[in-house]
Amino acid sequence: MAAIATRPLISPGRVRLPVLIGVGITLFLSQLPAAVEAQSLDRYRDHETGVWLDNRTNAEGTPVLVAINSFASWMQIAYRVESSRNLQSDTPTSGNSLLPPQSETHLMALALIDTESLTDLSFSYEVIFGHPRDRHRTDAPYRLPYALAKSYRVSQAYPDVVSHSTAAQRHAVDFEMPIGTQIFAAREGIVIEASGEFFRAGLDLERNGNQANFVRILHDDGTLALYGHLNWRSIRVVPGQHVFRGEHIADSGNTGFSTGPHLHFVVQRNRAGATESVAVTFAGAAGTAFIPETGDHPVAYRSRHH
């Protein structure tokens, strides 16, 4: 049995602002997916890749709080001001916004009450990948994410959801395989995130939950595939890279919250502000398609479309 941990993504941030609020504030989203439910494998956040909040001054000189999305994917953010001092807003201090790919979105306007006094702002927010209008669509079954003609045992698949009990993981498939097995893209797309710096595995959720290496790939229908528990320093792709179906993207491993070497594969979408896994079919022999079940040893085939 193996699992990928999830945790609430609502990340409290406390930022002290200078009197000149236009100097700016920045809050980094440093932990990752479940909540509005994001997948806890997400962890790479910085000024190159991620979602963060920043304070700006608009053309009229009014301080505004903006959400910056550097991902190539739509994101959804839910935010709330928890407390403030010497600040006021003429717009709601909580809300839910959609962030277009690689964009900046105005969330609220702020104003100083007293220009001679210090300010303080405390807020929380959570983000998930995808646009709620996206629907899972594909013109061909997925390719199994390992070498053609190879087969590996399915240790967990729907409806056996021993450790895939959340909506975000319900249709995930775990494939038992030796560490170092080559992993191939099951569908064409754009790499959104990739992390390969971890080498430990264990059953301590607090310690190991955020230490699973992974690759996340955006498909043309807005869904995203997550390849998890990958091997240390085996990631062969970078964010922004276009990958083709069947391209070698990483090697399997045993990292993060895991009971043994395996690949965790799941396709997810944004459904009404929550991350939802979707059932996918894989290419079988002679143009057939199938949904894996626990205990299967499916053989990887090309589909007639590829």
Sine and cosine of phi, psi and omega as CSV:
sin_phi,cos_phi,sin_psi,cos_psi,sin_omega,cos_omega
0.00,0.00,0.64,-0.77,0.02,-1.00
-0.58,-0.81,0.41,-0.91,-0.05,-1.00
-0.56,-0.83,0.39,-0.92,0.17,-0.99
-0.93,-0.37,0.82,-0.57,-0.08,-1.00
-0.96,0.28,0.51,-0.86,0.15,-0.99
-0.78,-0.63,0.48,-0.88,0.06,-1.00
-0.58,-0.82,0.41,-0.91,0.03,-1.00
-0.83,0.55,0.63,-0.78,-0.04,-1.00
-0.99,-0.16,0.07,1.00,-0.01,-1.00
-0.95,0.31,0.93,-0.36,-0.19,-0.98
-0.95,-0.31,0.97,-0.26,-0.01,-1.00
-0.91,0.42,0.66,-0.75,0.05,-1.00
-0.70,-0.71,0.68,-0.73,0.03,-1.00
-0.84,-0.54,0.82,-0.57,-0.09,-1.00
-0.74,-0.67,0.79,-0.62,0.09,-1.00
-1.00,-0.01,0.76,-0.64,-0.04,-1.00
-0.97,-0.23,0.58,-0.81,0.11,-0.99
-0.96,0.30,0.20,-0.98,0.05,-1.00
-0.83,0.55,-0.66,0.75,0.08,-1.00
-0.99,0.12,1.00,-0.02,-0.12,-0.99
-0.87,0.49,-0.41,0.91,-0.02,-1.00
-0.91,0.41,-0.23,0.97,0.07,-1.00
-0.86,0.52,-0.55,0.84,0.17,-0.98
0.95,-0.32,0.44,-0.90,0.12,-0.99
-0.78,-0.63,0.46,-0.89,0.05,-1.00
-0.66,-0.75,0.76,-0.65,0.10,-0.99
-0.84,-0.54,0.81,-0.58,0.00,-1.00
-1.00,-0.09,0.64,-0.77,0.13,-0.99
-1.00,0.05,0.97,-0.23,-0.20,-0.98
-0.96,-0.28,-0.03,1.00,0.07,-1.00
-0.78,-0.63,0.14,-0.99,-0.15,-0.99
-0.77,-0.64,-0.21,-0.98,-0.45,-0.89
-0.55,0.84,0.47,-0.88,0.88,0.47
-0.85,-0.53,0.92,0.40,-0.07,-1.00
0.07,-1.00,-0.60,0.80,0.92,-0.39
-0.58,0.82,0.45,0.89,-0.09,1.00
-0.80,-0.60,0.98,-0.22,0.02,-1.00
-0.98,-0.19,0.27,-0.96,-0.13,-0.99
-0.99,0.12,0.86,-0.52,-0.16,-0.99
-0.90,0.43,0.09,1.00,0.12,-0.99
-0.99,0.16,-0.26,0.97,-0.04,-1.00
-0.95,0.31,0.81,-0.59,0.07,-1.00
-0.55,-0.83,-0.17,0.99,-0.06,-1.00
-1.00,0.07,0.95,-0.32,-0.02,-1.00
-0.69,-0.73,0.85,-0.53,0.16,-0.99
-0.36,-0.93,-0.24,-0.97,-0.06,-1.00
-0.97,0.23,0.01,1.00,0.09,-1.00
-0.99,-0.15,-0.68,0.73,-0.04,-1.00
-0.70,-0.71,0.83,-0.56,0.04,-1.00
0.50,-0.87,-0.17,-0.99,0.11,-0.99
-0.79,-0.62,0.77,-0.63,0.06,-1.00
-0.55,-0.84,0.26,-0.96,0.01,-1.00
-0.96,-0.26,0.59,-0.81,-0.03,-1.00
-0.60,-0.80,0.46,-0.89,0.05,-1.00
-0.98,-0.21,0.76,-0.64,0.00,-1.00
-0.78,-0.63,0.16,-0.99,0.16,-0.99
-0.89,-0.46,0.82,-0.57,-0.05,-1.00
-0.99,0.16,-0.06,-1.00,-0.09,-1.00
-0.88,0.47,-0.44,0.90,0.01,-1.00
-1.00,0.04,0.01,1.00,-0.01,-1.00
1.00,0.07,0.16,0.99,-0.02,-1.00
-1.00,0.00,0.77,-0.64,0.07,-1.00
-0.91,0.40,0.70,-0.71,0.03,-1.00
-0.73,-0.68,0.52,-0.86,0.08,-1.00
-0.98,-0.18,0.82,-0.57,-0.04,-1.00
-0.86,-0.51,0.50,-0.87,0.12,-0.99
-0.98,-0.21,0.79,-0.61,-0.01,-1.00
-0.95,-0.30,0.84,-0.54,0.01,-1.00
-0.91,-0.42,0.94,-0.35,0.01,-1.00
-1.00,-0.09,-0.03,1.00,0.02,-1.00
-0.95,0.30,0.39,-0.92,0.10,-1.00
-0.99,0.12,0.10,1.00,-0.02,-1.00
-0.92,-0.38,0.49,-0.87,0.24,-0.97
-0.87,0.50,0.56,-0.83,0.10,-0.99
-0.77,-0.64,0.41,-0.91,0.10,-0.99
-0.85,-0.53,0.74,-0.68,-0.03,-1.00
-0.84,-0.54,0.71,-0.70,0.18,-0.98
-0.92,-0.39,0.78,-0.62,-0.10,-0.99
-0.71,-0.71,0.37,-0.93,0.00,-1.00
-0.39,-0.92,0.75,-0.66,0.14,-0.99
-0.98,0.20,0.86,-0.52,-0.03,-1.00
-1.00,0.10,-0.64,0.77,0.05,-1.00
-0.31,-0.95,0.39,-0.92,0.05,-1.00
-0.47,-0.88,0.41,-0.91,0.06,-1.00
-0.72,-0.70,0.75,-0.66,0.03,-1.00
0.89,0.46,0.47,0.88,0.07,-1.00
-0.70,-0.71,0.54,-0.84,0.10,-0.99
-0.62,-0.79,0.37,-0.93,-0.01,-1.00
-0.69,-0.73,0.66,-0.75,0.07,-1.00
-1.00,-0.08,0.17,0.99,0.08,-1.00
-0.84,-0.54,0.30,-0.95,-0.02,-1.00
-0.83,0.56,0.63,-0.78,-0.02,-1.00
-1.00,-0.06,0.23,0.97,0.16,-0.99
-0.53,-0.84,0.40,-0.92,-0.01,-1.00
0.04,-1.00,-0.11,-0.99,-0.05,-1.00
-0.62,-0.78,0.85,-0.52,-0.08,-1.00
-0.75,-0.66,0.49,-0.87,0.13,-0.99
-0.99,-0.10,0.72,-0.69,-0.05,-1.00
-0.93,-0.36,0.92,-0.39,0.04,-1.00
-0.88,0.48,0.35,-0.94,0.04,-1.00
-0.83,0.55,0.68,-0.74,0.10,-1.00
0.72,0.70,0.89,0.45,-0.12,-0.99
-0.63,-0.78,0.18,-0.98,0.18,-0.98
-0.84,-0.54,0.76,-0.65,-0.08,-1.00
-0.81,-0.58,0.81,-0.59,0.03,-1.00
-0.94,0.34,0.83,-0.56,0.02,-1.00
-0.99,-0.16,-0.74,0.68,0.00,-1.00
-0.34,-0.94,0.38,-0.92,0.09,-1.00
-0.99,-0.14,0.62,-0.79,0.01,-1.00
-0.84,-0.55,0.44,-0.90,0.04,-1.00
-0.59,-0.80,0.61,-0.79,0.09,-1.00
-0.96,0.28,0.67,-0.74,0.09,-1.00
-0.99,0.12,-0.69,0.72,-0.01,-1.00
-0.73,-0.68,0.90,-0.43,-0.08,-1.00
-0.94,0.35,-0.20,0.98,-0.02,-1.00
-0.99,-0.11,-0.07,1.00,-0.09,-1.00
-0.94,-0.33,0.41,-0.91,0.06,-1.00
-0.94,0.34,0.39,-0.92,0.03,-1.00
-0.86,-0.50,0.35,-0.94,0.02,-1.00
-0.51,-0.86,0.70,-0.71,-0.02,-1.00
-0.69,-0.73,0.79,-0.62,0.05,-1.00
-0.81,-0.59,0.79,-0.61,-0.03,-1.00
-0.55,-0.83,0.26,-0.97,0.04,-1.00
-0.70,-0.71,0.40,-0.92,0.03,-1.00
-0.36,-0.93,0.26,-0.97,0.07,-1.00
-0.58,-0.81,0.52,-0.85,-0.03,-1.00
-0.71,-0.70,0.45,-0.89,0.16,-0.99
-0.67,-0.74,0.35,-0.94,0.03,-1.00
-0.98,0.19,0.53,-0.85,0.20,-0.98
0.99,-0.15,0.25,-0.97,0.05,-1.00
-0.95,-0.31,0.71,-0.71,-0.06,-1.00
-0.89,0.46,-0.26,0.97,0.05,-1.00
-1.00,0.10,-0.20,0.98,-0.02,-1.00
-0.92,0.40,0.62,-0.78,0.04,-1.00
-0.78,-0.63,0.55,-0.83,0.00,-1.00
-0.95,0.31,0.89,-0.45,0.01,-1.00
-0.63,-0.77,0.71,-0.71,0.08,-1.00
-0.48,-0.88,0.55,-0.83,-0.03,-1.00
-1.00,-0.04,0.05,1.00,-0.02,-1.00
-0.43,-0.90,0.44,-0.90,0.10,-1.00
-0.89,0.47,0.45,-0.89,0.07,-1.00
-0.93,0.37,0.45,-0.89,0.13,-0.99
-1.00,0.08,0.68,-0.74,0.11,-0.99
-0.86,0.51,0.61,-0.79,-0.20,-0.98
-0.99,0.11,0.57,0.82,0.09,-1.00
-0.61,-0.80,0.00,-1.00,-0.18,-0.98
-0.88,0.48,0.59,-0.80,0.04,-1.00
-0.84,0.54,0.61,-0.79,0.01,-1.00
0.97,0.24,-0.05,1.00,0.07,-1.00
-1.00,-0.01,0.39,-0.92,0.09,-1.00
-0.63,-0.78,0.55,-0.84,0.01,-1.00
-0.63,-0.78,0.51,-0.86,-0.05,-1.00
-0.95,0.33,0.69,-0.72,0.11,-0.99
-1.00,0.10,0.91,-0.41,-0.04,-1.00
-1.00,0.01,-0.33,0.95,0.05,-1.00
-0.34,-0.94,0.78,-0.63,0.05,-1.00
-0.42,-0.91,0.42,-0.91,0.02,-1.00
-0.83,0.56,0.67,-0.74,0.15,0.99
-1.00,-0.04,0.17,0.99,0.07,-1.00
-0.99,0.12,0.99,-0.14,-0.14,-0.99
-0.90,-0.43,0.81,0.59,-0.03,-1.00
-0.82,0.57,-0.77,0.64,0.03,-1.00
-0.88,-0.48,0.20,0.98,0.05,-1.00
-0.91,-0.41,0.78,0.63,-0.20,-0.98
-1.00,0.05,-0.22,0.98,0.00,-1.00
-1.00,0.03,0.32,-0.95,0.03,-1.00
-0.87,0.50,-0.53,0.85,-0.03,-1.00
-0.94,0.33,-0.34,0.94,-0.09,-1.00
-0.85,-0.53,-0.06,1.00,-0.18,-0.98
-0.82,0.58,-0.62,0.79,-0.05,-1.00
-0.98,-0.19,0.29,0.96,0.08,-1.00
-0.93,0.36,0.44,-0.90,0.05,-1.00
-0.82,-0.57,0.76,-0.64,0.08,-1.00
-0.97,-0.26,0.80,-0.60,0.03,-1.00
-0.93,-0.37,0.87,-0.49,0.10,-1.00
-0.94,0.33,0.76,-0.65,0.02,-1.00
-0.30,-0.95,0.46,-0.89,-0.01,-1.00
-0.90,0.44,0.50,-0.87,0.11,-0.99
-0.85,0.52,0.71,-0.71,0.01,-1.00
0.99,-0.11,0.00,1.00,0.06,-1.00
-0.92,0.40,0.73,-0.69,-0.01,-1.00
-0.92,0.39,0.71,-0.71,0.02,-1.00
-0.92,-0.39,0.74,-0.68,-0.06,-1.00
-0.88,-0.47,0.52,-0.85,0.02,-1.00
-0.89,0.46,0.77,-0.63,0.00,-1.00
-0.99,0.17,-0.29,0.96,-0.02,-1.00
-0.38,-0.92,0.50,-0.87,0.02,-1.00
-0.91,0.41,0.52,-0.85,0.06,-1.00
0.07,-1.00,-0.24,-0.97,0.00,-1.00
-0.90,-0.44,0.75,-0.66,0.03,-1.00
-0.93,0.36,0.82,-0.58,0.01,-1.00
-0.99,-0.14,-0.69,0.73,0.00,-1.00
-0.59,-0.81,0.44,-0.90,0.08,-1.00
-0.42,-0.91,0.72,-0.70,0.01,-1.00
-0.65,-0.76,0.77,-0.64,-0.05,-1.00
-0.64,-0.77,0.36,0.93,-0.13,-0.99
-1.00,-0.01,-0.11,0.99,-0.09,-1.00
-0.99,-0.11,0.47,-0.88,-0.01,-1.00
-0.73,-0.68,-0.07,1.00,-0.04,-1.00
-0.99,-0.14,0.40,-0.91,0.17,-0.99
-0.65,-0.76,0.43,-0.91,0.03,-1.00
0.00,-1.00,-0.02,-1.00,-0.06,-1.00
-0.93,-0.36,0.27,0.96,0.11,-0.99
-1.00,-0.02,0.97,-0.22,-0.10,-0.99
-0.86,0.51,-0.63,0.78,-0.02,-1.00
-0.91,0.41,-0.65,0.76,-0.05,-1.00
-0.99,0.12,-0.68,0.73,-0.15,-0.99
-0.99,-0.13,-0.23,0.97,-0.15,-0.99
-0.85,0.53,-0.56,0.83,-0.03,-1.00
-0.97,-0.25,0.37,0.93,-0.07,-1.00
-0.89,-0.45,0.54,0.84,0.07,-1.00
-0.99,-0.15,0.83,-0.56,0.11,-0.99
-0.94,0.33,0.52,-0.86,-0.10,-1.00
-0.35,-0.94,0.28,-0.96,0.20,-0.98
-0.76,-0.65,0.70,-0.72,0.05,-1.00
-0.87,-0.49,0.79,-0.62,-0.07,-1.00
-0.84,-0.55,0.78,-0.63,0.03,-1.00
-1.00,0.06,0.77,-0.64,0.04,-1.00
-0.99,-0.12,0.22,-0.98,-0.08,-1.00
-0.95,0.32,-0.18,0.98,0.07,-1.00
-1.00,-0.10,0.08,1.00,0.02,-1.00
1.00,-0.04,-0.15,0.99,0.08,-1.00
-0.98,0.21,0.29,-0.96,-0.03,-1.00
-0.73,-0.68,0.71,-0.70,0.06,-1.00
-0.99,-0.14,0.69,-0.72,0.03,-1.00
-0.90,-0.43,0.81,-0.59,0.05,-1.00
-0.93,-0.38,0.92,-0.38,-0.19,-0.98
-0.87,-0.49,0.28,-0.96,0.00,-1.00
0.93,0.37,0.55,0.83,-0.09,-1.00
-0.96,0.29,0.26,-0.97,-0.09,-1.00
-0.97,0.24,0.47,-0.88,0.02,-1.00
-0.84,0.55,0.78,-0.63,0.07,-1.00
0.81,0.58,0.55,0.83,0.01,-1.00
-0.95,-0.30,-0.03,1.00,-0.08,-1.00
-0.93,0.37,0.79,-0.61,-0.07,-1.00
-0.95,-0.30,0.08,1.00,-0.05,-1.00
-0.79,-0.62,0.27,-0.96,-0.01,-1.00
-0.74,-0.68,0.42,-0.91,0.04,-1.00
-0.81,0.58,0.68,-0.73,-0.03,-1.00
1.00,-0.08,-0.23,0.97,-0.04,-1.00
-0.98,0.21,0.68,-0.73,0.12,-0.99
-1.00,0.09,0.78,-0.62,0.02,-1.00
-0.86,-0.51,0.55,-0.83,0.00,-1.00
-0.99,-0.12,0.41,-0.91,0.12,-0.99
-0.82,0.57,0.75,-0.66,0.00,-1.00
1.00,0.06,0.06,1.00,0.02,-1.00
-0.99,0.17,0.67,-0.75,0.02,-1.00
-0.94,0.35,0.90,-0.43,-0.09,-1.00
-0.94,-0.33,-0.41,0.91,-0.06,-1.00
-0.09,-1.00,-0.05,-1.00,0.10,-0.99
-0.86,-0.51,0.52,-0.85,0.00,-1.00
-0.94,0.35,0.37,-0.93,-0.02,-1.00
-0.47,-0.88,-0.45,-0.89,0.04,-1.00
-0.49,-0.87,0.97,0.26,-0.06,-1.00
-0.82,-0.57,0.48,-0.88,0.02,-1.00
0.99,0.12,-0.43,-0.90,-0.02,-1.00
-0.98,0.20,0.99,-0.16,-0.18,-0.98
-0.41,-0.91,0.57,-0.82,0.04,-1.00
-1.00,-0.07,-0.16,0.99,-0.02,-1.00
0.06,-1.00,0.17,-0.98,-0.05,-1.00
-0.86,0.51,0.78,-0.62,0.03,-1.00
-0.15,-0.99,0.20,-0.98,0.14,-0.99
-0.94,-0.34,0.76,-0.65,0.10,-0.99
-0.97,-0.23,0.87,-0.49,-0.04,-1.00
-0.83,-0.56,0.77,-0.63,0.03,-1.00
-0.49,-0.87,0.57,-0.82,0.12,-0.99
-0.94,-0.34,0.73,-0.68,-0.11,-0.99
-0.75,-0.66,0.35,-0.93,0.07,-1.00
-0.58,-0.81,0.27,-0.96,0.11,-0.99
-1.00,0.06,0.88,-0.47,0.04,-1.00
-0.86,-0.52,0.98,-0.22,0.05,-1.00
0.82,0.57,0.66,0.75,0.07,-1.00
1.00,0.08,0.30,0.95,0.08,-1.00
-0.63,-0.77,0.53,-0.85,0.02,-1.00
-0.98,0.19,0.79,-0.62,-0.04,-1.00
-0.81,-0.59,0.73,-0.68,0.11,-0.99
-0.99,0.16,0.46,-0.89,0.02,-1.00
-0.84,-0.55,0.53,-0.85,0.05,-1.00
-0.97,0.25,0.70,-0.72,0.03,-1.00
-0.81,-0.58,0.46,-0.89,0.09,-1.00
-0.97,-0.24,0.50,-0.86,0.00,-1.00
-0.90,-0.43,0.44,-0.90,-0.01,-1.00
-0.95,0.32,0.77,-0.64,0.07,-1.00
-0.93,-0.36,-0.25,-0.97,-0.02,-1.00
-0.94,0.34,0.54,-0.84,0.13,-0.99
0.81,0.58,0.64,0.77,0.09,-1.00
0.98,0.18,0.14,0.99,0.02,-1.00
-0.99,0.16,0.20,-0.98,0.07,-1.00
-0.69,-0.72,0.48,-0.87,-0.05,-1.00
-0.49,-0.87,0.33,-0.94,0.13,-0.99
-0.94,-0.33,0.84,-0.54,-0.07,-1.00
-0.90,0.43,0.52,-0.85,0.09,-1.00
-0.83,-0.57,0.42,-0.91,0.02,-1.00
-0.83,0.56,0.75,-0.66,-0.01,-1.00
1.00,-0.09,-0.24,0.97,0.05,-1.00
-0.92,0.40,0.39,-0.92,0.15,-0.99
-0.81,-0.59,0.93,0.36,-0.12,-0.99
-0.93,0.37,0.65,-0.76,0.04,-1.00
-1.00,-0.04,0.70,-0.72,-0.01,-1.00
-0.98,0.22,0.82,-0.57,0.05,-1.00
-0.81,-0.58,0.35,-0.94,0.25,-0.97
-0.97,0.25,0.33,-0.95,0.18,-0.98
-0.99,-0.15,0.19,-0.98,0.00,-1.00
-0.92,0.39,-0.31,0.95,-0.01,-1.00
-0.99,0.13,-0.24,0.97,-0.10,-1.00
-0.66,-0.75,0.00,0.00,0.00,0.00
